[in-house]
Amino acid sequence: MATWQKVPFDEAFSDITSKAFKIDQSEFLQSGKYPIVDQGQTFIAGYVDDEKIVWQDDLPVVIFGDHTRIMKYVDFPFVLGADGTKVLKPNEDILPLFAYYQLLSIDIPSAGYSRHFKFLKDFTFRFPPLPEQRRIAGLLGRADHLRRLRRYADSLSASLLQSVFLEMFGDPASNPKGCDKGIIDDVLSLSQYGTSNKSNYEKRGYPVLGMTNITLDGRLELEPLSYVEISEKEFRELRLERGDIIFNRTNSTELVGKTTFWNHDFDAVIASYLVKLKLKKNVLPEYFVAFLNMPYYKHLFQERCKKAIGQSNISPTLLREFPVMIPPLSEQERFAQVVRRVEALRRRQAESARQGDGLFQSLLHQAFNG
């Protein structure tokens, strides 16, 4: 059996982030010559055409999301997305793909919006001779490929909803279908901040949703789920009801404004970085969430949010001033039916993905802990 060496993280990796030119999300293109890699869940976040800012040296590298804890293995020329990204280069004794999979095997604790690189730096890295590294990386690579195929299918579902939205209602930037127009204040009956009480993972109190429970494309992820201890009075005031909009008011600039809606039957509340919104009867939650997650609105959020060091904010008062298209309810209901069918498909895909992820995590554990 091959002997494995043990070294501190700083001896296994070099942080070469300072060598990269970083680009803000406001400059991302939907298509272009060169891909942008950031700390978001989507592997390719956008594109640019400027060759002068492309990272082409020291490949492959591992990209680490300091806020999101997401790892990405990049072996092609790319441009680095701004805010919270780290570029890590393994030393010459470590195969980059092997290094990436071992980093994936680490259970990095969640510190909310705080940075997580400090936890990664405490890690002790283990590696065998290069031939054994290649064997392990090859086995994990084949299992990872199957897992990625399932996730790709899920991403197609998100693209489908955006395409259907554009076909039915047109681009919100130009409103080519001539929908009624107003401001968000016209369609809201209530806006309410979440609880500021400290959350826990010991299941004390009620389930509480945080900003990490909302995906960039507007899906609600219930894993991991934390809990919060609040009074019965506060719970009654904050309790989520079906159809409530959940808006991420505070996050990094590229993530602020993530929006979803509550469609579950168990009791839960939201944390203070989120806002609960209730719609008037002239707008359906499926339509409203899709509208706020369109690229046009992502750019509006980034342009108009109040920026501070490390985070940006869109208050409920500011949100109420944003423009909104209000199509006929009959058209919104047609779109909502499409959303429900896509969500049913996503649930089936999610179950398949969970099984694939479980197998992959088992292989990671065997490779690095077994």
BALOBA-1460 file (C-alpha; in Angstrom, 3 decimals):
// residues 370
<rec num="1" residu="m" x="0.000" y="0.000" z="0.000"/>
<rec num="2" residu="a" x="1.324" y="3.460" z="-0.975"/>
<rec num="3" residu="t" x="2.545" y="5.687" z="1.844"/>
<rec num="4" residu="w" x="0.628" y="8.943" z="2.186"/>
<rec num="5" residu="q" x="2.366" y="12.183" z="3.183"/>
<rec num="6" residu="k" x="0.759" y="14.761" z="5.472"/>
<rec num="7" residu="v" x="1.415" y="18.503" z="5.091"/>
<rec num="8" residu="p" x="-0.275" y="21.700" z="6.324"/>
<rec num="9" residu="f" x="-2.610" y="23.397" z="3.858"/>
<rec num="10" residu="d" x="-0.153" y="26.251" z="3.217"/>
<rec num="11" residu="e" x="2.496" y="23.745" z="2.093"/>
<rec num="12" residu="a" x="0.099" y="21.923" z="-0.218"/>
<rec num="13" residu="f" x="-1.400" y="25.005" z="-1.908"/>
<rec num="14" residu="s" x="-0.417" y="28.493" z="-2.965"/>
<rec num="15" residu="d" x="-3.010" y="31.262" z="-2.916"/>
<rec num="16" residu="i" x="-2.391" y="32.976" z="-6.270"/>
<rec num="17" residu="t" x="-5.583" y="35.046" z="-6.351"/>
<rec num="18" residu="s" x="-3.640" y="38.321" z="-6.557"/>
<rec num="19" residu="k" x="-2.410" y="37.389" z="-10.047"/>
<rec num="20" residu="a" x="-5.951" y="37.453" z="-11.459"/>
<rec num="21" residu="f" x="-7.885" y="40.341" z="-12.951"/>
<rec num="22" residu="k" x="-11.357" y="40.313" z="-11.358"/>
<rec num="23" residu="i" x="-14.502" y="41.405" z="-13.158"/>
<rec num="24" residu="d" x="-17.707" y="42.686" z="-11.525"/>
<rec num="25" residu="q" x="-20.969" y="40.912" z="-12.288"/>
<rec num="26" residu="s" x="-22.402" y="44.068" z="-13.861"/>
<rec num="27" residu="e" x="-19.937" y="43.497" z="-16.712"/>
<rec num="28" residu="f" x="-20.864" y="39.844" z="-17.337"/>
<rec num="29" residu="l" x="-22.175" y="39.007" z="-20.809"/>
<rec num="30" residu="q" x="-24.676" y="36.232" z="-21.539"/>
<rec num="31" residu="s" x="-22.420" y="35.025" z="-24.366"/>
<rec num="32" residu="g" x="-18.875" y="35.741" z="-25.469"/>
<rec num="33" residu="k" x="-15.426" y="34.340" z="-26.187"/>
<rec num="34" residu="y" x="-14.149" y="33.705" z="-22.656"/>
<rec num="35" residu="p" x="-15.983" y="32.163" z="-19.666"/>
<rec num="36" residu="i" x="-16.197" y="33.810" z="-16.246"/>
<rec num="37" residu="v" x="-15.835" y="31.637" z="-13.144"/>
<rec num="38" residu="d" x="-17.003" y="33.017" z="-9.792"/>
<rec num="39" residu="q" x="-18.120" y="31.657" z="-6.409"/>
<rec num="40" residu="g" x="-21.713" y="31.011" z="-7.478"/>
<rec num="41" residu="q" x="-23.405" y="27.643" z="-7.903"/>
<rec num="42" residu="t" x="-23.419" y="27.856" z="-11.707"/>
<rec num="43" residu="f" x="-20.059" y="26.686" z="-13.030"/>
<rec num="44" residu="i" x="-19.866" y="29.364" z="-15.759"/>
<rec num="45" residu="a" x="-21.298" y="32.645" z="-14.493"/>
<rec num="46" residu="g" x="-21.038" y="34.635" z="-17.732"/>
<rec num="47" residu="y" x="-18.691" y="35.652" z="-20.519"/>
<rec num="48" residu="v" x="-16.375" y="38.435" z="-21.696"/>
<rec num="49" residu="d" x="-14.668" y="39.220" z="-24.999"/>
<rec num="50" residu="d" x="-11.569" y="41.048" z="-23.669"/>
<rec num="51" residu="e" x="-8.574" y="38.720" z="-24.096"/>
<rec num="52" residu="k" x="-6.299" y="40.984" z="-22.024"/>
<rec num="53" residu="i" x="-8.012" y="40.032" z="-18.745"/>
<rec num="54" residu="v" x="-8.115" y="36.257" z="-19.353"/>
<rec num="55" residu="w" x="-6.257" y="33.941" z="-16.919"/>
<rec num="56" residu="q" x="-4.235" y="31.507" z="-19.032"/>
<rec num="57" residu="d" x="-1.239" y="30.596" z="-16.819"/>
<rec num="58" residu="d" x="-0.774" y="28.159" z="-13.909"/>
<rec num="59" residu="l" x="-3.608" y="25.888" z="-15.055"/>
<rec num="60" residu="p" x="-5.296" y="23.801" z="-13.753"/>
<rec num="61" residu="v" x="-6.369" y="25.621" z="-10.574"/>
<rec num="62" residu="v" x="-9.043" y="25.210" z="-7.910"/>
<rec num="63" residu="i" x="-11.478" y="28.095" z="-7.354"/>
<rec num="64" residu="f" x="-12.836" y="28.398" z="-3.799"/>
<rec num="65" residu="g" x="-15.882" y="30.503" z="-2.924"/>
<rec num="66" residu="d" x="-14.932" y="32.260" z="0.299"/>
<rec num="67" residu="h" x="-18.583" y="33.065" z="1.072"/>
<rec num="68" residu="t" x="-20.300" y="30.094" z="-0.584"/>
<rec num="69" residu="r" x="-17.744" y="27.296" z="0.183"/>
<rec num="70" residu="i" x="-18.137" y="26.138" z="-3.435"/>
<rec num="71" residu="m" x="-15.156" y="24.414" z="-5.112"/>
<rec num="72" residu="k" x="-14.517" y="24.482" z="-8.877"/>
<rec num="73" residu="y" x="-11.793" y="22.723" z="-10.875"/>
<rec num="74" residu="v" x="-10.735" y="24.911" z="-13.811"/>
<rec num="75" residu="d" x="-8.377" y="23.637" z="-16.520"/>
<rec num="76" residu="f" x="-9.184" y="26.164" z="-19.269"/>
<rec num="77" residu="p" x="-8.538" y="29.906" z="-19.801"/>
<rec num="78" residu="f" x="-11.064" y="31.965" z="-17.826"/>
<rec num="79" residu="v" x="-11.788" y="35.308" z="-16.188"/>
<rec num="80" residu="l" x="-12.253" y="35.456" z="-12.420"/>
<rec num="81" residu="g" x="-15.484" y="36.858" z="-11.002"/>
<rec num="82" residu="a" x="-15.093" y="39.520" z="-8.327"/>
<rec num="83" residu="d" x="-16.010" y="39.201" z="-4.627"/>
<rec num="84" residu="g" x="-15.071" y="36.237" z="-2.484"/>
<rec num="85" residu="t" x="-13.114" y="34.068" z="-4.920"/>
<rec num="86" residu="k" x="-9.798" y="32.361" z="-4.135"/>
<rec num="87" residu="v" x="-7.513" y="30.805" z="-6.754"/>
<rec num="88" residu="l" x="-5.546" y="27.866" z="-5.333"/>
<rec num="89" residu="k" x="-2.608" y="26.144" z="-7.029"/>
<rec num="90" residu="p" x="-1.375" y="22.744" z="-5.652"/>
<rec num="91" residu="n" x="2.365" y="22.259" z="-5.308"/>
<rec num="92" residu="e" x="4.258" y="20.207" z="-7.901"/>
<rec num="93" residu="d" x="3.975" y="16.947" z="-5.915"/>
<rec num="94" residu="i" x="0.165" y="17.039" z="-5.987"/>
<rec num="95" residu="l" x="-2.031" y="16.308" z="-8.987"/>
<rec num="96" residu="p" x="-4.497" y="19.242" z="-9.302"/>
<rec num="97" residu="l" x="-7.517" y="16.990" z="-9.906"/>
<rec num="98" residu="f" x="-6.607" y="14.850" z="-6.874"/>
<rec num="99" residu="a" x="-6.237" y="18.048" z="-4.829"/>
<rec num="100" residu="y" x="-9.668" y="19.260" z="-5.969"/>
<rec num="101" residu="y" x="-11.400" y="16.037" z="-4.932"/>
<rec num="102" residu="q" x="-9.722" y="15.997" z="-1.540"/>
<rec num="103" residu="l" x="-10.847" y="19.587" z="-0.945"/>
<rec num="104" residu="l" x="-14.384" y="18.503" z="-1.876"/>
<rec num="105" residu="s" x="-14.201" y="15.847" z="0.843"/>
<rec num="106" residu="i" x="-13.635" y="18.451" z="3.586"/>
<rec num="107" residu="d" x="-16.604" y="19.329" z="5.794"/>
<rec num="108" residu="i" x="-16.171" y="23.119" z="6.028"/>
<rec num="109" residu="p" x="-18.473" y="24.593" z="8.707"/>
<rec num="110" residu="s" x="-20.934" y="27.276" z="7.635"/>
<rec num="111" residu="a" x="-20.292" y="30.732" z="9.042"/>
<rec num="112" residu="g" x="-23.152" y="32.416" z="7.184"/>
<rec num="113" residu="y" x="-21.984" y="35.384" z="5.123"/>
<rec num="114" residu="s" x="-18.545" y="35.379" z="6.804"/>
<rec num="115" residu="r" x="-15.493" y="34.200" z="4.899"/>
<rec num="116" residu="h" x="-14.541" y="30.517" z="5.133"/>
<rec num="117" residu="f" x="-10.957" y="30.397" z="3.854"/>
<rec num="118" residu="k" x="-9.719" y="30.503" z="7.454"/>
<rec num="119" residu="f" x="-11.298" y="27.071" z="8.042"/>
<rec num="120" residu="l" x="-9.732" y="25.650" z="4.910"/>
<rec num="121" residu="k" x="-6.274" y="26.839" z="5.990"/>
<rec num="122" residu="d" x="-6.537" y="24.700" z="9.149"/>
<rec num="123" residu="f" x="-6.833" y="21.551" z="7.041"/>
<rec num="124" residu="t" x="-4.011" y="18.966" z="6.910"/>
<rec num="125" residu="f" x="-3.580" y="17.708" z="3.347"/>
<rec num="126" residu="r" x="-2.753" y="14.036" z="2.657"/>
<rec num="127" residu="f" x="-1.428" y="12.614" z="-0.601"/>
<rec num="128" residu="p" x="0.167" y="9.379" z="-1.917"/>
<rec num="129" residu="p" x="2.688" y="9.107" z="-4.804"/>
<rec num="130" residu="l" x="1.547" y="10.509" z="-8.151"/>
<rec num="131" residu="p" x="0.539" y="7.150" z="-9.754"/>
<rec num="132" residu="e" x="-1.894" y="6.482" z="-6.889"/>
<rec num="133" residu="q" x="-3.177" y="10.058" z="-7.083"/>
<rec num="134" residu="r" x="-3.949" y="9.530" z="-10.794"/>
<rec num="135" residu="r" x="-5.790" y="6.283" z="-10.059"/>
<rec num="136" residu="i" x="-7.950" y="7.851" z="-7.336"/>
<rec num="137" residu="a" x="-8.645" y="10.991" z="-9.385"/>
<rec num="138" residu="g" x="-9.638" y="8.859" z="-12.382"/>
<rec num="139" residu="l" x="-12.165" y="6.819" z="-10.394"/>
<rec num="140" residu="l" x="-13.675" y="9.893" z="-8.786"/>
<rec num="141" residu="g" x="-13.717" y="11.721" z="-12.118"/>
<rec num="142" residu="r" x="-15.933" y="9.080" z="-13.724"/>
<rec num="143" residu="a" x="-18.410" y="9.188" z="-10.821"/>
<rec num="144" residu="d" x="-18.337" y="12.993" z="-10.837"/>
<rec num="145" residu="h" x="-19.153" y="13.057" z="-14.554"/>
<rec num="146" residu="l" x="-22.420" y="11.187" z="-13.951"/>
<rec num="147" residu="r" x="-23.284" y="13.556" z="-11.119"/>
<rec num="148" residu="r" x="-22.681" y="16.607" z="-13.336"/>
<rec num="149" residu="l" x="-24.912" y="15.226" z="-16.071"/>
<rec num="150" residu="r" x="-27.813" y="15.170" z="-13.588"/>
<rec num="151" residu="r" x="-27.097" y="18.749" z="-12.524"/>
<rec num="152" residu="y" x="-26.916" y="19.861" z="-16.133"/>
<rec num="153" residu="a" x="-30.422" y="18.534" z="-16.650"/>
<rec num="154" residu="d" x="-31.550" y="20.636" z="-13.677"/>
<rec num="155" residu="s" x="-29.973" y="23.778" z="-15.144"/>
<rec num="156" residu="l" x="-31.929" y="23.202" z="-18.350"/>
<rec num="157" residu="s" x="-35.141" y="23.416" z="-16.292"/>
<rec num="158" residu="a" x="-34.181" y="26.907" z="-15.077"/>
<rec num="159" residu="s" x="-33.401" y="28.010" z="-18.637"/>
<rec num="160" residu="l" x="-36.742" y="26.612" z="-19.778"/>
<rec num="161" residu="l" x="-38.696" y="28.793" z="-17.338"/>
<rec num="162" residu="q" x="-36.853" y="31.923" z="-18.459"/>
<rec num="163" residu="s" x="-37.561" y="31.061" z="-22.093"/>
<rec num="164" residu="v" x="-41.259" y="30.517" z="-21.368"/>
<rec num="165" residu="f" x="-41.398" y="33.818" z="-19.459"/>
<rec num="166" residu="l" x="-39.879" y="35.722" z="-22.384"/>
<rec num="167" residu="e" x="-42.214" y="34.024" z="-24.848"/>
<rec num="168" residu="m" x="-45.340" y="34.845" z="-22.813"/>
<rec num="169" residu="f" x="-44.515" y="38.281" z="-21.388"/>
<rec num="170" residu="g" x="-41.483" y="39.578" z="-23.290"/>
<rec num="171" residu="d" x="-38.303" y="41.164" z="-21.947"/>
<rec num="172" residu="p" x="-39.100" y="43.359" z="-18.881"/>
<rec num="173" residu="a" x="-36.584" y="45.910" z="-20.174"/>
<rec num="174" residu="s" x="-38.804" y="46.787" z="-23.168"/>
<rec num="175" residu="n" x="-42.246" y="45.295" z="-22.309"/>
<rec num="176" residu="p" x="-42.983" y="44.379" z="-25.964"/>
<rec num="177" residu="k" x="-46.327" y="42.728" z="-25.071"/>
<rec num="178" residu="g" x="-47.670" y="45.972" z="-23.654"/>
<rec num="179" residu="c" x="-48.413" y="44.645" z="-20.147"/>
<rec num="180" residu="d" x="-49.768" y="47.067" z="-17.552"/>
<rec num="181" residu="k" x="-46.930" y="48.794" z="-15.714"/>
<rec num="182" residu="g" x="-46.505" y="50.036" z="-12.179"/>
<rec num="183" residu="i" x="-44.106" y="49.847" z="-9.262"/>
<rec num="184" residu="i" x="-43.708" y="46.980" z="-6.821"/>
<rec num="185" residu="d" x="-45.521" y="48.994" z="-4.153"/>
<rec num="186" residu="d" x="-48.660" y="48.601" z="-6.295"/>
<rec num="187" residu="v" x="-48.638" y="44.805" z="-5.908"/>
<rec num="188" residu="l" x="-47.583" y="44.395" z="-2.245"/>
<rec num="189" residu="s" x="-49.866" y="44.273" z="0.785"/>
<rec num="190" residu="l" x="-47.093" y="43.647" z="3.347"/>
<rec num="191" residu="s" x="-43.321" y="43.626" z="3.767"/>
<rec num="192" residu="q" x="-41.723" y="42.273" z="6.932"/>
<rec num="193" residu="y" x="-38.157" y="41.717" z="8.137"/>
<rec num="194" residu="g" x="-37.120" y="38.318" z="9.486"/>
<rec num="195" residu="t" x="-35.978" y="37.518" z="13.014"/>
<rec num="196" residu="s" x="-32.584" y="38.680" z="14.244"/>
<rec num="197" residu="n" x="-32.371" y="35.965" z="16.925"/>
<rec num="198" residu="k" x="-29.321" y="33.719" z="16.692"/>
<rec num="199" residu="s" x="-29.909" y="30.439" z="14.855"/>
<rec num="200" residu="n" x="-28.761" y="26.926" z="15.826"/>
<rec num="201" residu="y" x="-28.377" y="23.511" z="14.204"/>
<rec num="202" residu="e" x="-29.594" y="21.559" z="17.239"/>
<rec num="203" residu="k" x="-33.247" y="21.830" z="16.139"/>
<rec num="204" residu="r" x="-34.155" y="24.102" z="19.058"/>
<rec num="205" residu="g" x="-37.211" y="26.157" z="18.193"/>
<rec num="206" residu="y" x="-38.583" y="26.670" z="14.685"/>
<rec num="207" residu="p" x="-36.969" y="26.096" z="11.274"/>
<rec num="208" residu="v" x="-35.495" y="29.372" z="9.972"/>
<rec num="209" residu="l" x="-34.531" y="30.132" z="6.380"/>
<rec num="210" residu="g" x="-31.361" y="32.072" z="5.622"/>
<rec num="211" residu="m" x="-29.983" y="33.596" z="2.445"/>
<rec num="212" residu="t" x="-28.137" y="30.385" z="1.552"/>
<rec num="213" residu="n" x="-31.502" y="28.595" z="1.290"/>
<rec num="214" residu="i" x="-32.338" y="30.603" z="-1.851"/>
<rec num="215" residu="t" x="-30.610" y="29.690" z="-5.104"/>
<rec num="216" residu="l" x="-29.600" y="32.310" z="-7.645"/>
<rec num="217" residu="d" x="-32.347" y="31.156" z="-10.037"/>
<rec num="218" residu="g" x="-35.080" y="31.371" z="-7.397"/>
<rec num="219" residu="r" x="-35.395" y="27.860" z="-6.003"/>
<rec num="220" residu="l" x="-35.838" y="27.115" z="-2.313"/>
<rec num="221" residu="e" x="-33.266" y="24.696" z="-0.895"/>
<rec num="222" residu="l" x="-34.140" y="23.283" z="2.538"/>
<rec num="223" residu="e" x="-30.760" y="21.677" z="3.203"/>
<rec num="224" residu="p" x="-29.054" y="22.688" z="5.383"/>
<rec num="225" residu="l" x="-31.838" y="24.007" z="7.608"/>
<rec num="226" residu="s" x="-31.130" y="25.850" z="10.854"/>
<rec num="227" residu="y" x="-33.484" y="26.651" z="13.741"/>
<rec num="228" residu="v" x="-34.272" y="29.644" z="15.937"/>
<rec num="229" residu="e" x="-35.798" y="30.056" z="19.382"/>
<rec num="230" residu="i" x="-38.436" y="32.807" z="19.380"/>
<rec num="231" residu="s" x="-41.557" y="33.575" z="21.396"/>
<rec num="232" residu="e" x="-44.977" y="32.334" z="20.330"/>
<rec num="233" residu="k" x="-45.979" y="35.947" z="19.639"/>
<rec num="234" residu="e" x="-43.031" y="36.537" z="17.316"/>
<rec num="235" residu="f" x="-43.633" y="33.201" z="15.608"/>
<rec num="236" residu="r" x="-47.254" y="34.079" z="14.848"/>
<rec num="237" residu="e" x="-46.109" y="37.385" z="13.344"/>
<rec num="238" residu="l" x="-43.291" y="35.880" z="11.233"/>
<rec num="239" residu="r" x="-44.754" y="32.487" z="10.271"/>
<rec num="240" residu="l" x="-44.518" y="31.766" z="6.555"/>
<rec num="241" residu="e" x="-47.720" y="30.994" z="4.663"/>
<rec num="242" residu="r" x="-48.109" y="29.480" z="1.208"/>
<rec num="243" residu="g" x="-47.538" y="32.098" z="-1.472"/>
<rec num="244" residu="d" x="-45.346" y="34.368" z="0.688"/>
<rec num="245" residu="i" x="-42.444" y="35.880" z="-1.260"/>
<rec num="246" residu="i" x="-38.992" y="35.540" z="0.333"/>
<rec num="247" residu="f" x="-36.575" y="38.285" z="-0.760"/>
<rec num="248" residu="n" x="-32.846" y="38.340" z="0.020"/>
<rec num="249" residu="r" x="-32.313" y="41.980" z="0.987"/>
<rec num="250" residu="t" x="-28.650" y="41.727" z="2.115"/>
<rec num="251" residu="n" x="-25.861" y="39.757" z="0.443"/>
<rec num="252" residu="s" x="-22.833" y="40.293" z="-1.778"/>
<rec num="253" residu="t" x="-23.596" y="42.504" z="-4.779"/>
<rec num="254" residu="e" x="-23.925" y="39.611" z="-7.222"/>
<rec num="255" residu="l" x="-26.296" y="37.694" z="-4.901"/>
<rec num="256" residu="v" x="-28.469" y="40.420" z="-3.381"/>
<rec num="257" residu="g" x="-32.087" y="40.256" z="-4.547"/>
<rec num="258" residu="k" x="-32.411" y="36.480" z="-4.795"/>
<rec num="259" residu="t" x="-36.133" y="35.757" z="-4.639"/>
<rec num="260" residu="t" x="-38.290" y="32.684" z="-4.066"/>
<rec num="261" residu="f" x="-41.701" y="31.875" z="-2.563"/>
<rec num="262" residu="w" x="-42.924" y="29.555" z="0.177"/>
<rec num="263" residu="n" x="-44.939" y="26.533" z="-0.964"/>
<rec num="264" residu="h" x="-44.539" y="24.115" z="1.961"/>
<rec num="265" residu="d" x="-46.931" y="23.089" z="4.736"/>
<rec num="266" residu="f" x="-44.632" y="22.985" z="7.785"/>
<rec num="267" residu="d" x="-43.960" y="25.878" z="10.182"/>
<rec num="268" residu="a" x="-40.956" y="28.088" z="9.418"/>
<rec num="269" residu="v" x="-39.764" y="31.699" z="9.661"/>
<rec num="270" residu="i" x="-37.045" y="33.738" z="7.952"/>
<rec num="271" residu="a" x="-33.821" y="35.303" z="9.235"/>
<rec num="272" residu="s" x="-33.099" y="39.027" z="9.300"/>
<rec num="273" residu="y" x="-31.188" y="39.138" z="5.987"/>
<rec num="274" residu="l" x="-34.459" y="38.171" z="4.307"/>
<rec num="275" residu="v" x="-37.785" y="39.951" z="3.884"/>
<rec num="276" residu="k" x="-41.259" y="38.383" z="3.698"/>
<rec num="277" residu="l" x="-43.563" y="39.957" z="1.140"/>
<rec num="278" residu="k" x="-47.289" y="39.374" z="0.649"/>
<rec num="279" residu="l" x="-48.771" y="40.022" z="-2.777"/>
<rec num="280" residu="k" x="-52.081" y="41.579" z="-3.625"/>
<rec num="281" residu="k" x="-54.528" y="39.481" z="-5.626"/>
<rec num="282" residu="n" x="-53.504" y="40.962" z="-8.980"/>
<rec num="283" residu="v" x="-50.133" y="39.139" z="-9.030"/>
<rec num="284" residu="l" x="-49.330" y="35.426" z="-8.576"/>
<rec num="285" residu="p" x="-46.177" y="34.341" z="-6.691"/>
<rec num="286" residu="e" x="-44.948" y="32.115" z="-9.552"/>
<rec num="287" residu="y" x="-45.002" y="35.061" z="-11.942"/>
<rec num="288" residu="f" x="-43.550" y="37.575" z="-9.454"/>
<rec num="289" residu="v" x="-40.614" y="35.335" z="-8.505"/>
<rec num="290" residu="a" x="-39.795" y="34.591" z="-12.151"/>
<rec num="291" residu="f" x="-39.986" y="38.312" z="-12.939"/>
<rec num="292" residu="l" x="-37.547" y="39.299" z="-10.164"/>
<rec num="293" residu="n" x="-35.119" y="36.534" z="-11.170"/>
<rec num="294" residu="m" x="-34.876" y="37.616" z="-14.827"/>
<rec num="295" residu="p" x="-31.459" y="38.964" z="-15.961"/>
<rec num="296" residu="y" x="-32.982" y="42.429" z="-16.405"/>
<rec num="297" residu="y" x="-33.856" y="42.552" z="-12.717"/>
<rec num="298" residu="k" x="-30.510" y="41.111" z="-11.612"/>
<rec num="299" residu="h" x="-28.838" y="44.094" z="-13.288"/>
<rec num="300" residu="l" x="-31.288" y="46.541" z="-11.710"/>
<rec num="301" residu="f" x="-30.572" y="45.137" z="-8.257"/>
<rec num="302" residu="q" x="-26.834" y="45.458" z="-8.770"/>
<rec num="303" residu="e" x="-27.142" y="49.019" z="-10.052"/>
<rec num="304" residu="r" x="-29.511" y="50.341" z="-7.383"/>
<rec num="305" residu="c" x="-28.536" y="48.413" z="-4.241"/>
<rec num="306" residu="k" x="-26.890" y="50.299" z="-1.391"/>
<rec num="307" residu="k" x="-23.270" y="49.124" z="-1.381"/>
<rec num="308" residu="a" x="-21.084" y="48.810" z="1.714"/>
<rec num="309" residu="i" x="-17.876" y="46.980" z="2.533"/>
<rec num="310" residu="g" x="-18.451" y="43.264" z="1.979"/>
<rec num="311" residu="q" x="-22.199" y="43.472" z="1.381"/>
<rec num="312" residu="s" x="-25.009" y="45.229" z="-0.463"/>
<rec num="313" residu="n" x="-28.580" y="45.958" z="0.613"/>
<rec num="314" residu="i" x="-32.018" y="46.511" z="-0.928"/>
<rec num="315" residu="s" x="-34.465" y="47.591" z="1.764"/>
<rec num="316" residu="p" x="-38.204" y="46.889" z="1.427"/>
<rec num="317" residu="t" x="-38.695" y="50.647" z="0.990"/>
<rec num="318" residu="l" x="-36.247" y="50.740" z="-1.927"/>
<rec num="319" residu="l" x="-37.689" y="47.553" z="-3.429"/>
<rec num="320" residu="r" x="-41.177" y="49.070" z="-3.523"/>
<rec num="321" residu="e" x="-39.874" y="51.741" z="-5.936"/>
<rec num="322" residu="f" x="-38.739" y="49.236" z="-8.609"/>
<rec num="323" residu="p" x="-40.820" y="48.950" z="-11.812"/>
<rec num="324" residu="v" x="-43.046" y="45.946" z="-12.437"/>
<rec num="325" residu="m" x="-45.038" y="44.534" z="-15.375"/>
<rec num="326" residu="i" x="-48.539" y="43.346" z="-14.462"/>
<rec num="327" residu="p" x="-49.948" y="41.016" z="-17.141"/>
<rec num="328" residu="p" x="-53.538" y="39.719" z="-17.012"/>
<rec num="329" residu="l" x="-54.197" y="37.150" z="-14.276"/>
<rec num="330" residu="s" x="-55.230" y="34.570" z="-16.871"/>
<rec num="331" residu="e" x="-51.764" y="34.791" z="-18.479"/>
<rec num="332" residu="q" x="-50.070" y="34.623" z="-15.081"/>
<rec num="333" residu="e" x="-52.057" y="31.456" z="-14.291"/>
<rec num="334" residu="r" x="-50.956" y="29.854" z="-17.556"/>
<rec num="335" residu="f" x="-47.353" y="30.603" z="-16.610"/>
<rec num="336" residu="a" x="-47.927" y="29.290" z="-13.053"/>
<rec num="337" residu="q" x="-49.097" y="25.973" z="-14.501"/>
<rec num="338" residu="v" x="-45.826" y="25.688" z="-16.425"/>
<rec num="339" residu="v" x="-43.904" y="26.485" z="-13.227"/>
<rec num="340" residu="r" x="-45.731" y="23.700" z="-11.360"/>
<rec num="341" residu="r" x="-44.956" y="21.154" z="-14.067"/>
<rec num="342" residu="v" x="-41.285" y="22.179" z="-14.113"/>
<rec num="343" residu="e" x="-41.140" y="21.999" z="-10.304"/>
<rec num="344" residu="a" x="-42.540" y="18.441" z="-10.418"/>
<rec num="345" residu="l" x="-39.805" y="17.547" z="-12.916"/>
<rec num="346" residu="r" x="-37.195" y="19.203" z="-10.702"/>
<rec num="347" residu="r" x="-38.319" y="17.156" z="-7.703"/>
<rec num="348" residu="r" x="-37.757" y="13.957" z="-9.670"/>
<rec num="349" residu="q" x="-34.397" y="15.236" z="-10.864"/>
<rec num="350" residu="a" x="-33.461" y="16.274" z="-7.321"/>
<rec num="351" residu="e" x="-34.124" y="12.765" z="-6.011"/>
<rec num="352" residu="s" x="-31.912" y="11.315" z="-8.728"/>
<rec num="353" residu="a" x="-29.253" y="13.915" z="-7.955"/>
<rec num="354" residu="r" x="-29.393" y="13.103" z="-4.224"/>
<rec num="355" residu="q" x="-28.752" y="9.469" z="-4.970"/>
<rec num="356" residu="g" x="-25.854" y="10.371" z="-7.241"/>
<rec num="357" residu="d" x="-24.423" y="12.807" z="-4.689"/>
<rec num="358" residu="g" x="-24.718" y="10.176" z="-1.966"/>
<rec num="359" residu="l" x="-22.729" y="7.701" z="-4.037"/>
<rec num="360" residu="f" x="-20.128" y="10.316" z="-4.888"/>
<rec num="361" residu="q" x="-19.735" y="11.409" z="-1.250"/>
<rec num="362" residu="s" x="-19.326" y="7.761" z="-0.245"/>
<rec num="363" residu="l" x="-16.534" y="7.402" z="-2.813"/>
<rec num="364" residu="l" x="-14.873" y="10.614" z="-1.548"/>
<rec num="365" residu="h" x="-14.984" y="9.285" z="1.999"/>
<rec num="366" residu="q" x="-13.458" y="5.961" z="0.973"/>
<rec num="367" residu="a" x="-10.762" y="7.684" z="-1.057"/>
<rec num="368" residu="f" x="-9.573" y="10.072" z="1.643"/>
<rec num="369" residu="n" x="-10.775" y="8.615" z="4.943"/>
<rec num="370" residu="g" x="-11.276" y="4.920" z="4.289"/>
